[in-house]
């Protein structure tokens, strides 16, 4: 005989239905309702107190109107229990909610550490078992619409806006370690020029130069390791763009927040934010290359590719060479090595263009390259800004415009921009005085 959920919950104990079964049935019904009707609020509840209260109120109202009950639980107790099982991640909750925690890294189910601006440390908490760790990670990646299981044991997803998670489970990991993971907070706070100067990220002149490039048609690449602060600099540069510039951003998870509105909520700038969509079905994926090609149909003045990792670099350099200003970031160990890294990513597209010609395209596409690094003390600093001046024997030739001198602990303007770069800026509307400022080297 089939039972409705309500009948299952209210059946007498002598029917053999246990309280645990009744609770799990209630949980599944409530989870289905909230996931379908209020998924975004559920995700926000992980880090926003107002959203947490909103979700709890929705659960309580639904439980009450549907007359759902579990023996031994009041409405309030049932609501709290359902919320914890739907959105809670146990001891990880407080670290995810802590704005000072930048990363939570699980080396195994019983070895977990956190990273803050001042460094890293292991925490005393741990999962009770490898299975509990896997169950918790499955819940996390599900918020990004993905599934973590034996057929899909490696997943990159997100918990909520601005919080990424990468998870791996056996058999890819050692079964003694169990699940491993990395949760990374992407700071969406806007930064000002003065803040970057106060943090010793760069000098006002360096930031003015990069803003001049972005506003007047010179594409810029920012290279560095994960956590070096590249996205923060992109956020500043796009925020410094003229309001009449149409900006199209492409990210894996939303980190950039460029909307400017007045007191009435009216948009004051021209911004389109887009995000990739991973899927269990390859045909349903929306990757960076898809969004980059789509961007060209929206007549953008500036295209921001948050981080290039693969074949999308080919489309990005083509866009940069055909009248669009592209601002992007990538992983590389120096400003000059970044050009070789972009070349290798372009080659992932399957192009048959020769290496020498393709490297010339890359140098033409990104005349200015920035290298940023995080120092042992946690300071994130622009170490060098270079201008590509040509290609010789397949290697980009570049001159250093600005650099950080580790011996003296100071920034140095090492050289002036080329006449070619100056002409590009002037042709795109930059005023003579602003361009001349960077043609001369201060002594």
C-alpha positions in Angstrom: 0.0 0.0 0.0 1.4 3.4 -1.0 1.5 6.2 1.6 1.4 9.9 1.1 4.0 11.8 3.0 1.5 13.2 5.5 0.2 9.7 6.2 3.8 8.5 6.7 4.5 11.2 9.2 1.3 10.6 11.2 1.3 6.8 11.2 1.3 5.2 14.6 4.6 3.6 15.7 3.1 0.1 15.6 3.1 0.3 11.9 6.9 -0.1 12.0 7.7 3.3 10.6 10.5 4.8 12.7 10.9 8.5 13.6 14.1 8.7 11.6 12.2 7.6 8.5 9.5 10.2 9.1 12.0 13.0 9.6 13.9 12.0 6.4 10.7 12.1 4.4 9.8 15.5 5.8 13.4 16.8 5.1 13.2 15.6 1.5 9.9 17.3 0.9 11.0 20.6 2.4 14.4 20.4 0.6 12.6 20.0 -2.7 10.3 23.0 -2.0 13.1 25.3 -0.9 15.5 24.2 -3.7 12.9 24.8 -6.4 11.4 28.1 -5.1 14.2 29.7 -3.0 17.5 28.3 -4.1 19.3 31.7 -4.3 18.2 32.6 -0.8 19.3 29.2 0.5 22.8 29.8 -0.9 23.0 33.3 0.5 22.0 32.0 4.0 25.4 30.5 4.3 27.0 33.9 4.7 24.2 36.4 5.2 22.3 36.5 8.5 19.2 38.1 6.9 19.0 35.3 4.4 19.4 32.7 7.1 16.4 34.1 9.0 14.4 34.3 5.8 15.0 30.6 5.0 14.2 29.5 8.5 10.9 31.5 8.3 10.1 29.9 4.9 10.7 26.4 6.4 8.6 27.1 9.4 5.7 28.4 7.3 5.9 25.5 5.0 6.0 22.9 7.8 3.1 24.6 9.4 0.9 25.0 6.4 1.6 21.4 5.2 1.0 20.1 8.8 4.3 18.2 8.8 5.2 16.7 12.1 7.9 14.4 13.6 7.4 12.8 17.0 9.4 14.5 19.7 10.0 17.7 17.8 8.3 21.0 18.2 7.7 23.2 15.1 10.7 25.4 16.1 13.0 22.3 16.8 11.9 20.7 13.5 12.6 24.0 11.6 16.1 24.3 13.1 16.9 20.7 12.4 15.8 20.9 8.8 17.8 24.1 8.3 21.0 22.6 9.7 20.7 19.5 7.5 19.9 21.6 4.4 22.3 24.4 4.7 24.7 23.7 7.5 28.2 22.3 7.1 29.0 21.5 10.7 32.1 23.0 12.1 33.0 24.5 8.7 30.1 26.9 9.0 31.9 29.4 11.3 35.0 29.4 9.1 33.0 30.0 5.9 31.1 32.8 7.6 34.3 34.4 8.9 35.3 37.3 6.6 39.0 37.0 7.7 39.3 33.4 6.4 40.4 33.4 2.8 40.7 29.7 2.3 39.7 26.4 4.0 41.8 23.5 2.8 41.1 19.9 3.7 44.2 17.7 3.2 42.2 14.7 4.4 39.0 14.2 6.5 41.0 14.8 9.7 43.6 17.3 8.6 42.1 20.8 7.8 43.7 24.2 7.7 42.6 27.8 7.1 44.4 30.6 5.4 44.1 34.3 6.4 45.9 37.4 5.3 48.5 36.7 8.0 49.2 33.1 7.0 47.9 29.6 7.5 47.2 27.3 10.5 45.7 24.0 11.2 42.4 23.9 13.0 41.5 21.4 15.8 38.2 20.4 14.3 37.8 17.5 12.0 35.1 15.3 10.5 34.0 12.3 12.4 34.7 9.9 9.5 35.6 9.9 5.8 32.0 9.3 5.0 30.9 12.4 6.9 33.4 14.5 4.9 32.1 13.1 1.6 28.5 13.7 2.5 29.3 17.3 3.5 31.2 18.0 0.3 28.3 16.5 -1.8 26.0 19.0 -0.1 28.3 21.9 -0.9 28.8 21.2 -4.6 25.1 20.5 -5.0 24.6 24.2 -4.4 26.4 24.9 -7.7 24.2 22.4 -9.5 26.8 19.6 -9.7 27.1 16.1 -8.3 30.1 14.6 -6.5 30.1 10.8 -6.7 32.1 7.8 -7.9 31.5 8.5 -11.5 32.3 12.2 -11.1 34.9 12.3 -8.3 36.5 15.7 -9.1 34.3 18.8 -9.0 34.8 22.5 -9.2 31.7 24.3 -8.0 30.6 27.1 -5.8 28.8 27.3 -2.4 27.4 30.8 -2.9 28.3 34.0 -4.8 32.0 34.6 -4.2 32.8 31.3 -2.5 34.3 28.5 -4.7 34.9 24.9 -3.8 37.1 22.3 -5.4 36.5 18.7 -4.1 38.1 15.3 -4.8 37.0 12.0 -3.4 38.2 8.3 -3.7 39.1 6.6 -5.9 41.0 9.6 -7.2 42.3 10.3 -3.7 43.9 7.9 -1.3 41.2 6.1 0.6 43.0 6.6 3.9 42.8 10.4 3.3 39.3 10.3 2.0 37.8 13.5 0.6 40.1 16.5 0.1 38.9 20.0 -0.7 39.7 23.6 -1.0 37.1 26.4 -0.3 38.2 29.8 -1.4 36.5 33.1 -0.7 36.5 35.7 -3.5 36.4 39.1 -2.0 33.8 41.2 -3.9 34.5 44.4 -2.0 35.3 47.3 -4.2 38.7 48.9 -3.8 39.9 52.4 -4.3 43.1 53.8 -5.7 44.0 55.1 -2.2 43.5 51.6 -0.7 45.8 50.0 -3.2 48.4 52.7 -2.5 48.0 52.3 1.3 48.4 48.5 1.0 51.7 49.1 -0.9 50.2 47.3 -3.9 51.5 50.0 -6.3 52.2 53.7 -6.7 49.6 56.2 -7.9 51.5 56.6 -11.1 51.4 52.8 -11.8 47.6 52.7 -11.2 47.1 55.8 -13.3 49.1 54.3 -16.2 47.0 51.0 -16.1 43.8 53.0 -16.0 44.9 55.1 -18.9 45.5 51.9 -20.9 42.1 50.4 -20.1 40.3 53.6 -20.9 42.0 54.2 -24.2 42.2 51.0 -26.1 45.3 49.1 -24.7 44.6 45.6 -23.5 46.2 44.5 -20.2 47.1 41.1 -18.8 47.7 40.5 -15.1 49.9 37.5 -14.2 50.6 35.8 -10.9 49.8 32.9 -8.6 46.5 32.1 -7.1 45.8 34.4 -4.2 48.2 37.2 -5.4 45.3 39.7 -5.8 44.9 39.8 -9.5 41.1 40.0 -9.4 41.3 42.9 -6.9 43.3 44.9 -9.4 40.9 44.0 -12.3 38.1 45.2 -10.1 39.9 48.6 -9.5 40.8 49.0 -13.2 37.2 48.3 -14.4 35.9 50.6 -11.7 38.2 53.3 -13.0 36.8 53.0 -16.5 34.8 55.9 -17.9 31.1 55.6 -17.3 30.3 55.6 -21.0 32.4 52.5 -21.6 30.3 49.3 -22.0 31.9 46.6 -19.9 31.3 42.8 -20.3 32.7 40.5 -17.6 33.2 36.8 -17.8 33.9 34.8 -14.6 33.5 31.3 -13.2 31.9 32.7 -10.1 30.9 36.2 -9.4 33.8 38.1 -7.9 33.5 41.4 -9.7 30.8 43.9 -8.6 30.8 46.9 -11.0 27.2 48.0 -10.8 26.8 51.7 -9.9 23.3 52.9 -9.0 21.9 56.2 -7.7 19.7 56.6 -4.7 16.6 55.5 -6.8 18.4 52.4 -8.0 19.0 53.6 -11.6 22.1 52.3 -13.3 24.8 54.8 -13.7 27.2 52.8 -15.8 27.1 50.1 -18.5 27.9 46.7 -17.2 27.0 43.1 -18.2 28.2 40.4 -15.7 28.2 36.8 -16.9 29.3 33.5 -15.4 30.2 30.1 -16.8 28.0 27.2 -16.1 29.5 23.8 -15.6 27.3 20.8 -16.1 27.3 17.0 -15.7 26.4 17.0 -19.4 29.1 18.3 -21.7 26.5 19.6 -24.2 25.0 21.8 -21.5 28.2 23.4 -20.4 28.7 27.2 -20.9 32.4 27.8 -20.8 34.6 31.0 -21.0 35.0 30.5 -24.8 31.2 30.4 -25.3 30.8 33.6 -23.3 33.7 35.3 -24.9 32.3 34.7 -28.4 28.9 35.9 -27.2 30.5 39.0 -25.8 31.5 40.2 -29.3 27.8 40.5 -30.2 27.1 42.9 -27.3 29.3 45.7 -28.7 31.5 46.0 -25.6 34.2 48.6 -25.2 36.0 46.5 -22.5 35.9 42.7 -22.1 37.1 41.4 -18.7 38.0 37.7 -18.8 38.5 37.0 -15.1 41.1 34.2 -15.6 42.3 32.5 -18.7 43.2 28.8 -18.4 42.8 27.3 -21.8 41.6 27.7 -25.4 39.6 30.8 -24.6 43.0 32.7 -24.8 42.8 32.3 -28.6 39.5 34.1 -28.8 40.7 36.7 -26.3 43.7 37.6 -28.3 41.7 37.8 -31.5 39.2 40.1 -29.8 42.1 42.3 -28.5 43.5 42.6 -32.0 40.2 43.6 -33.5 39.3 46.7 -31.7 38.2 45.5 -28.2 40.0 46.3 -25.0 40.6 43.1 -23.1 41.5 42.9 -19.4 42.4 39.4 -18.2 44.4 37.5 -15.6 46.4 34.3 -15.8 48.8 32.1 -13.9 52.5 32.8 -14.7 55.7 33.3 -12.8 56.7 36.7 -14.4 55.4 39.3 -16.7 57.6 38.1 -19.6 56.8 34.4 -19.0 53.1 35.3 -19.2 53.4 35.7 -22.9 54.6 32.2 -23.3 51.8 31.0 -21.1 49.2 32.7 -23.3 50.8 31.2 -26.3 50.5 27.7 -24.9 46.8 28.3 -24.1 46.2 29.6 -27.6 47.7 26.4 -28.9 45.1 24.4 -26.9 42.5 25.6 -29.4 44.0 23.4 -32.1 45.2 26.3 -34.2 47.7 25.6 -37.0 49.2 29.0 -36.9 53.0 28.8 -36.6 54.5 29.5 -33.1 56.4 32.6 -34.3 53.4 34.2 -35.9 51.1 33.3 -33.0 53.5 34.8 -30.5 53.5 38.0 -32.5 49.7 38.0 -32.3 49.8 37.6 -28.5 52.3 40.4 -28.1 50.2 42.6 -30.3 47.0 41.7 -28.4 48.5 42.4 -24.9 51.0 45.2 -25.2 51.0 45.7 -21.4 51.6 42.9 -18.9 51.6 43.1 -15.1 53.1 40.6 -12.7 51.8 40.5 -9.1 53.1 38.5 -6.2 52.2 37.8 -2.6 55.1 38.3 -0.2 55.8 36.0 2.8 54.3 38.7 5.1 51.0 38.5 3.2 51.5 41.8 1.2 50.3 41.6 -2.4 52.4 43.8 -4.6 52.8 44.6 -8.3 56.4 43.5 -9.0 56.6 44.6 -12.6 54.8 46.2 -15.5 56.3 45.6 -18.9 55.5 46.7 -22.5 55.9 44.1 -25.3 58.0 45.7 -28.0 58.4 42.8 -30.5 59.2 39.1 -31.0 62.6 37.6 -31.7 63.1 33.9 -32.4 59.7 33.1 -30.9 60.3 35.1 -27.7 58.6 38.3 -26.8 60.9 41.3 -26.3 59.7 43.6 -23.5 60.9 46.7 -21.8 60.2 47.3 -18.1 58.1 50.3 -17.3 57.7 50.0 -13.6 59.2 47.5 -11.1 59.5 46.9 -7.4 63.1 47.0 -6.0 63.3 44.4 -3.2 66.7 45.8 -2.1 65.3 49.2 -1.3 61.7 48.3 -0.8 60.5 50.9 -3.3 58.8 51.2 -6.6 60.8 52.5 -9.6 59.7 53.9 -12.9 62.3 52.1 -15.0 61.4 53.2 -18.5 59.1 55.2 -20.7 56.4 53.8 -23.0 57.3 53.4 -26.7 56.2 55.8 -29.4 54.0 53.1 -30.8 52.1 52.6 -27.5 51.9 56.4 -27.1 50.4 56.7 -30.6 47.8 54.1 -29.8 46.7 55.9 -26.7 46.5 59.2 -28.5 44.6 57.7 -31.5 42.0 56.4 -29.0 41.4 59.8 -27.4 43.9 60.1 -24.6 45.1 63.6 -24.0 48.7 64.6 -24.8 49.7 65.5 -21.3 48.6 62.1 -19.8 50.5 60.2 -22.5 53.6 62.4 -22.1 53.6 61.7 -18.4 54.6 58.1 -19.1 56.9 58.8 -22.1 59.5 60.3 -19.7 61.3 58.5 -17.0 61.5 60.2 -13.6 65.0 60.6 -12.2 
